[in-house]
Amino acid sequence: MEKTTYHTIGRERLLTYFAEHSGRQLTVEELTAALVREGVTVGKSTVYRLVGKLCEEGKLSRLRDGERGCFVYAYAEDTRGCD
């Protein structure tokens, strides 16, 4: 059985945000705030779920930021692989 991928407004805006801000590595908190500033109604738990799925699909990369002590996410085209 093939898994269905839903293309929600939040998902599409998140991907568009990364494409428009190529080279940036952002935390979930930074992503949530950026999307809310752009008028997208989205919660932090939704962003966590979205970035997880997008990493699985190979569209985003999850990287460990040693300085901040947290994970950051980047457009997969800007990085090589997930943590």
ChimeraX commands (.cxc) that place a marker at each C-alpha (Angstrom):
marker #1 position 0.00,0.00,0.00 radius 0.5
marker #1 position 1.47,3.33,-1.08 radius 0.5
marker #1 position 1.75,6.04,1.55 radius 0.5
marker #1 position -0.14,9.24,0.77 radius 0.5
marker #1 position 1.72,12.54,1.02 radius 0.5
marker #1 position -0.46,15.50,1.88 radius 0.5
marker #1 position 0.52,18.83,0.37 radius 0.5
marker #1 position -0.77,21.23,2.99 radius 0.5
marker #1 position -0.29,24.97,2.93 radius 0.5
marker #1 position 2.13,24.73,5.85 radius 0.5
marker #1 position 4.20,22.06,4.10 radius 0.5
marker #1 position 4.34,24.02,0.86 radius 0.5
marker #1 position 5.21,27.30,2.61 radius 0.5
marker #1 position 7.93,25.59,4.62 radius 0.5
marker #1 position 9.54,24.20,1.46 radius 0.5
marker #1 position 9.16,27.54,-0.29 radius 0.5
marker #1 position 10.73,29.32,2.69 radius 0.5
marker #1 position 13.80,27.09,2.51 radius 0.5
marker #1 position 14.05,27.54,-1.26 radius 0.5
marker #1 position 13.85,31.33,-0.85 radius 0.5
marker #1 position 16.42,31.32,1.98 radius 0.5
marker #1 position 18.91,28.91,0.51 radius 0.5
marker #1 position 21.93,28.26,2.70 radius 0.5
marker #1 position 20.19,29.02,6.00 radius 0.5
marker #1 position 20.06,26.48,8.81 radius 0.5
marker #1 position 17.09,27.01,11.11 radius 0.5
marker #1 position 15.71,25.54,14.31 radius 0.5
marker #1 position 12.06,24.50,14.58 radius 0.5
marker #1 position 11.43,27.59,16.70 radius 0.5
marker #1 position 12.94,29.86,14.05 radius 0.5
marker #1 position 10.95,28.15,11.31 radius 0.5
marker #1 position 7.70,28.44,13.24 radius 0.5
marker #1 position 8.26,32.15,13.90 radius 0.5
marker #1 position 9.19,32.80,10.25 radius 0.5
marker #1 position 6.06,31.06,8.94 radius 0.5
marker #1 position 3.82,32.89,11.43 radius 0.5
marker #1 position 5.37,36.23,10.35 radius 0.5
marker #1 position 4.42,35.31,6.77 radius 0.5
marker #1 position 0.81,34.72,7.81 radius 0.5
marker #1 position 0.85,30.91,7.95 radius 0.5
marker #1 position -1.11,29.59,10.92 radius 0.5
marker #1 position 1.10,26.78,12.17 radius 0.5
marker #1 position 2.15,25.44,15.55 radius 0.5
marker #1 position 5.55,24.20,16.67 radius 0.5
marker #1 position 4.36,20.57,16.87 radius 0.5
marker #1 position 3.18,20.76,13.26 radius 0.5
marker #1 position 6.56,22.14,12.17 radius 0.5
marker #1 position 8.32,19.29,14.02 radius 0.5
marker #1 position 6.13,16.77,12.20 radius 0.5
marker #1 position 6.67,18.47,8.83 radius 0.5
marker #1 position 10.46,18.72,9.08 radius 0.5
marker #1 position 10.62,15.07,10.15 radius 0.5
marker #1 position 8.63,13.95,7.12 radius 0.5
marker #1 position 10.57,16.22,4.78 radius 0.5
marker #1 position 13.87,14.79,6.08 radius 0.5
marker #1 position 12.56,11.26,5.46 radius 0.5
marker #1 position 11.66,12.31,1.91 radius 0.5
marker #1 position 15.14,13.78,1.37 radius 0.5
marker #1 position 13.91,17.34,0.88 radius 0.5
marker #1 position 15.42,18.69,4.11 radius 0.5
marker #1 position 18.53,17.78,6.06 radius 0.5
marker #1 position 18.75,17.67,9.84 radius 0.5
marker #1 position 22.10,18.78,11.22 radius 0.5
marker #1 position 23.49,19.03,14.73 radius 0.5
marker #1 position 24.50,22.59,15.64 radius 0.5
marker #1 position 27.23,22.20,18.26 radius 0.5
marker #1 position 27.31,25.90,19.12 radius 0.5
marker #1 position 23.61,26.15,19.87 radius 0.5
marker #1 position 23.30,22.60,21.17 radius 0.5
marker #1 position 20.29,21.75,19.03 radius 0.5
marker #1 position 19.24,20.41,15.66 radius 0.5
marker #1 position 18.85,22.73,12.69 radius 0.5
marker #1 position 17.23,22.06,9.35 radius 0.5
marker #1 position 18.36,23.07,5.89 radius 0.5
marker #1 position 17.21,22.63,2.32 radius 0.5
marker #1 position 18.68,19.27,1.24 radius 0.5
marker #1 position 20.13,20.79,-1.93 radius 0.5
marker #1 position 22.36,22.93,0.32 radius 0.5
marker #1 position 23.75,20.02,2.38 radius 0.5
marker #1 position 24.82,16.42,2.12 radius 0.5
marker #1 position 22.76,13.94,4.12 radius 0.5
marker #1 position 20.86,13.94,7.39 radius 0.5
marker #1 position 22.19,13.50,10.90 radius 0.5
marker link #1:1,2 radius 0.2
marker link #1:2,3 radius 0.2
marker link #1:3,4 radius 0.2
marker link #1:4,5 radius 0.2
marker link #1:5,6 radius 0.2
marker link #1:6,7 radius 0.2
marker link #1:7,8 radius 0.2
marker link #1:8,9 radius 0.2
marker link #1:9,10 radius 0.2
marker link #1:10,11 radius 0.2
marker link #1:11,12 radius 0.2
marker link #1:12,13 radius 0.2
marker link #1:13,14 radius 0.2
marker link #1:14,15 radius 0.2
marker link #1:15,16 radius 0.2
marker link #1:16,17 radius 0.2
marker link #1:17,18 radius 0.2
marker link #1:18,19 radius 0.2
marker link #1:19,20 radius 0.2
marker link #1:20,21 radius 0.2
marker link #1:21,22 radius 0.2
marker link #1:22,23 radius 0.2
marker link #1:23,24 radius 0.2
marker link #1:24,25 radius 0.2
marker link #1:25,26 radius 0.2
marker link #1:26,27 radius 0.2
marker link #1:27,28 radius 0.2
marker link #1:28,29 radius 0.2
marker link #1:29,30 radius 0.2
marker link #1:30,31 radius 0.2
marker link #1:31,32 radius 0.2
marker link #1:32,33 radius 0.2
marker link #1:33,34 radius 0.2
marker link #1:34,35 radius 0.2
marker link #1:35,36 radius 0.2
marker link #1:36,37 radius 0.2
marker link #1:37,38 radius 0.2
marker link #1:38,39 radius 0.2
marker link #1:39,40 radius 0.2
marker link #1:40,41 radius 0.2
marker link #1:41,42 radius 0.2
marker link #1:42,43 radius 0.2
marker link #1:43,44 radius 0.2
marker link #1:44,45 radius 0.2
marker link #1:45,46 radius 0.2
marker link #1:46,47 radius 0.2
marker link #1:47,48 radius 0.2
marker link #1:48,49 radius 0.2
marker link #1:49,50 radius 0.2
marker link #1:50,51 radius 0.2
marker link #1:51,52 radius 0.2
marker link #1:52,53 radius 0.2
marker link #1:53,54 radius 0.2
marker link #1:54,55 radius 0.2
marker link #1:55,56 radius 0.2
marker link #1:56,57 radius 0.2
marker link #1:57,58 radius 0.2
marker link #1:58,59 radius 0.2
marker link #1:59,60 radius 0.2
marker link #1:60,61 radius 0.2
marker link #1:61,62 radius 0.2
marker link #1:62,63 radius 0.2
marker link #1:63,64 radius 0.2
marker link #1:64,65 radius 0.2
marker link #1:65,66 radius 0.2
marker link #1:66,67 radius 0.2
marker link #1:67,68 radius 0.2
marker link #1:68,69 radius 0.2
marker link #1:69,70 radius 0.2
marker link #1:70,71 radius 0.2
marker link #1:71,72 radius 0.2
marker link #1:72,73 radius 0.2
marker link #1:73,74 radius 0.2
marker link #1:74,75 radius 0.2
marker link #1:75,76 radius 0.2
marker link #1:76,77 radius 0.2
marker link #1:77,78 radius 0.2
marker link #1:78,79 radius 0.2
marker link #1:79,80 radius 0.2
marker link #1:80,81 radius 0.2
marker link #1:81,82 radius 0.2
marker link #1:82,83 radius 0.2
view
